[in-house]
Amino acid sequence: MDAFDQLIAQAQEPLPSYEFILTDSFIELIEESLARGWIYSAALQELIAAMDPRLAGFAVDELAQIFDFEEVQVWANATRSMPTRSHGAVAIRNAAFLLIQLKAMGFQVDDAPLSSRMRPLLASKKVLVGREFYVFWQQELEAKREVFVLYTAPSPQNARTQEVILPPGHTMRIIFDDKRAIGVEVRSPLSTEIGPV
């Protein structure tokens, strides 16, 4: 299975039976990342897996391809005694965007520790770019959005669909081309359909 198929499969697995606790080390990680403007991919992967163990098998570069953002290489010392070396990293706005998207897809991910700390910083900027706008206006956008939509390829006219109920109660409609899943549409149990008046 490719990463997108795996993500769809993992969303259908039973929910983990524990509650994520935001430890001091994660709070420190978020603060350091906000100050830098980017987060190490390994740290982001650890944070995501701690929130929802169903996501533990996903590398950040796989998630970056699915959700259409960039993982970049940064050069940094892990400690003063270590030589400078390359690390995968993600812009903090993309990290917040990823957490928001995973939550909308039905995973047990909490974007609030990061996005709530970002909003005051974004409010002080004169211009917001791309994902910054999305993070800043997230609550308003979520209130208007009835369905989370994610496609990795254009949908053919003869697409096959399958509907499943995810463990947290979300309804996922999976769209297939001839061979594989190419899209999902996920409706939160909190969203309601507007019927005819």
C-alpha positions as CSV (number, residue, x, y, z in Angstrom):
1,M,0.0,0.0,0.0
2,D,1.1,3.5,-0.6
3,A,1.1,6.1,2.2
4,F,-2.3,7.5,1.3
5,D,-3.9,4.0,1.4
6,Q,-2.2,3.3,4.7
7,L,-3.5,6.6,6.1
8,I,-7.1,5.6,5.1
9,A,-6.6,2.2,6.7
10,Q,-5.2,3.6,9.9
11,A,-8.1,6.1,10.2
12,Q,-10.4,3.0,10.3
13,E,-8.5,1.2,13.1
14,P,-9.9,1.3,16.7
15,L,-9.1,4.4,18.7
16,P,-6.2,4.2,21.1
17,S,-7.4,3.6,24.7
18,Y,-5.3,6.3,26.4
19,E,-5.4,10.0,26.6
20,F,-2.5,12.2,25.3
21,I,-0.9,14.3,27.9
22,L,1.0,17.4,26.8
23,T,4.3,16.8,28.7
24,D,6.8,19.6,29.6
25,S,9.1,18.2,26.9
26,F,6.4,18.7,24.2
27,I,5.6,22.2,25.5
28,E,9.3,23.0,25.3
29,L,9.5,21.6,21.8
30,I,6.5,23.7,20.7
31,E,8.0,26.9,22.2
32,E,11.5,26.3,20.7
33,S,9.9,25.6,17.3
34,L,7.8,28.7,17.4
35,A,10.9,30.8,18.2
36,R,12.8,29.2,15.2
37,G,9.9,29.2,12.8
38,W,10.3,25.5,12.0
39,I,10.2,22.1,13.7
40,Y,12.5,19.1,13.2
41,S,10.6,16.3,11.3
42,A,11.7,13.7,13.9
43,A,10.2,15.8,16.7
44,L,7.0,16.4,14.7
45,Q,6.7,12.7,14.0
46,E,7.2,12.0,17.7
47,L,4.5,14.5,18.7
48,I,2.0,13.1,16.2
49,A,2.6,9.5,17.2
50,A,2.2,10.4,20.9
51,M,-1.2,12.0,20.2
52,D,-2.5,9.1,18.1
53,P,-0.4,5.9,17.9
54,R,-2.2,4.9,14.7
55,L,0.1,7.5,13.0
56,A,3.3,6.1,14.4
57,G,4.3,4.4,11.2
58,F,4.2,7.6,9.1
59,A,7.3,9.6,8.2
60,V,6.8,13.3,7.9
61,D,8.0,13.3,4.3
62,E,5.1,10.8,3.5
63,L,2.6,13.1,5.2
64,A,4.1,16.1,3.4
65,Q,3.4,14.4,0.1
66,I,-0.2,13.5,1.0
67,F,-1.1,16.9,2.4
68,D,0.9,18.9,-0.1
69,F,3.6,20.8,1.9
70,E,7.4,20.7,1.9
71,E,9.8,19.0,4.2
72,V,13.1,20.9,3.9
73,Q,16.7,20.2,5.1
74,V,18.2,22.4,7.8
75,W,21.7,22.3,9.0
76,A,22.1,22.4,12.8
77,N,24.1,21.1,15.7
78,A,22.2,18.8,18.0
79,T,24.7,19.7,20.7
80,R,27.8,21.9,20.9
81,S,30.1,18.9,20.7
82,M,28.4,17.4,17.6
83,P,29.3,18.5,14.1
84,T,26.7,20.3,12.0
85,R,24.5,17.9,10.1
86,S,21.4,17.9,8.0
87,H,18.0,17.3,9.5
88,G,14.5,17.2,7.9
89,A,12.4,20.0,9.1
90,V,8.9,21.6,8.5
91,A,7.9,25.2,8.7
92,I,5.8,25.7,11.8
93,R,2.8,26.9,9.8
94,N,2.9,23.6,7.8
95,A,3.2,21.6,11.1
96,A,0.1,23.4,12.5
97,F,-1.7,22.8,9.1
98,L,-0.8,19.1,9.3
99,L,-2.2,18.7,12.8
100,I,-5.4,20.5,11.8
101,Q,-5.8,18.3,8.7
102,L,-5.2,15.0,10.6
103,K,-7.8,16.1,13.2
104,A,-10.3,16.8,10.5
105,M,-9.6,13.4,9.0
106,G,-10.7,11.7,12.2
107,F,-7.4,11.1,14.0
108,Q,-7.1,11.9,17.7
109,V,-4.8,14.8,17.1
110,D,-4.9,18.1,19.0
111,D,-3.7,21.1,17.0
112,A,-4.5,23.6,19.8
113,P,-1.2,23.5,21.7
114,L,0.6,24.7,18.5
115,S,-2.1,26.7,16.6
116,S,-3.4,28.6,19.6
117,R,0.2,29.8,20.3
118,M,0.7,30.7,16.7
119,R,-2.4,32.9,16.3
120,P,-1.2,35.9,18.4
121,L,2.1,35.8,16.4
122,L,0.2,35.7,13.1
123,A,-2.1,38.5,14.2
124,S,1.0,40.8,14.6
125,K,2.1,40.1,11.0
126,K,1.2,42.6,8.2
127,V,0.9,39.8,5.6
128,L,-0.1,36.2,6.0
129,V,1.1,33.6,3.5
130,G,-0.5,30.4,2.4
131,R,-0.9,28.1,5.4
132,E,-0.5,31.0,7.9
133,F,-3.9,32.3,6.7
134,Y,-5.4,28.8,7.1
135,V,-4.1,28.4,10.7
136,F,-5.1,32.0,11.7
137,W,-8.7,31.6,10.4
138,Q,-9.0,27.9,11.2
139,Q,-11.9,28.2,13.6
140,E,-14.0,30.3,11.2
141,L,-13.1,28.0,8.3
142,E,-14.0,24.9,10.3
143,A,-17.3,26.4,11.3
144,K,-18.2,26.8,7.6
145,R,-16.7,23.5,6.3
146,E,-19.1,20.6,6.5
147,V,-16.8,18.1,4.8
148,F,-13.0,17.5,4.9
149,V,-11.9,16.7,1.4
150,L,-8.5,15.3,0.3
151,Y,-7.7,14.1,-3.2
152,T,-4.4,12.8,-4.5
153,A,-5.5,12.6,-8.1
154,P,-8.4,13.9,-10.2
155,S,-11.6,11.9,-9.7
156,P,-12.6,9.9,-12.9
157,Q,-16.2,10.0,-14.0
158,N,-16.7,6.3,-13.2
159,A,-15.2,6.5,-9.7
160,R,-16.1,3.8,-7.3
161,T,-16.9,4.8,-3.7
162,Q,-17.1,3.2,-0.3
163,E,-18.5,4.7,2.9
164,V,-17.2,3.7,6.3
165,I,-17.8,5.0,9.8
166,L,-14.6,5.8,11.6
167,P,-14.1,5.1,15.3
168,P,-14.8,8.6,16.5
169,G,-18.0,8.7,14.6
170,H,-16.8,10.5,11.4
171,T,-18.2,9.2,8.1
172,M,-15.5,8.6,5.5
173,R,-16.4,8.3,1.8
174,I,-13.4,6.8,0.0
175,I,-13.1,7.4,-3.7
176,F,-11.3,4.9,-6.0
177,D,-10.1,5.0,-9.5
178,D,-9.6,1.6,-11.2
179,K,-7.0,0.3,-8.7
180,R,-6.5,2.5,-5.7
181,A,-8.0,5.1,-3.4
182,I,-7.5,8.6,-4.8
183,G,-9.6,10.7,-2.4
184,V,-11.5,10.9,0.8
185,E,-14.4,13.0,2.0
186,V,-14.8,13.0,5.8
187,R,-17.8,14.3,7.6
188,S,-17.5,15.0,11.3
189,P,-20.3,13.7,13.5
190,L,-20.8,17.3,14.7
191,S,-21.5,18.7,11.2
192,T,-25.1,18.6,10.1
193,E,-26.5,18.6,6.6
194,I,-28.7,21.5,5.6
195,G,-31.8,20.2,4.1
196,P,-34.3,21.9,1.8
197,V,-36.2,24.8,3.4
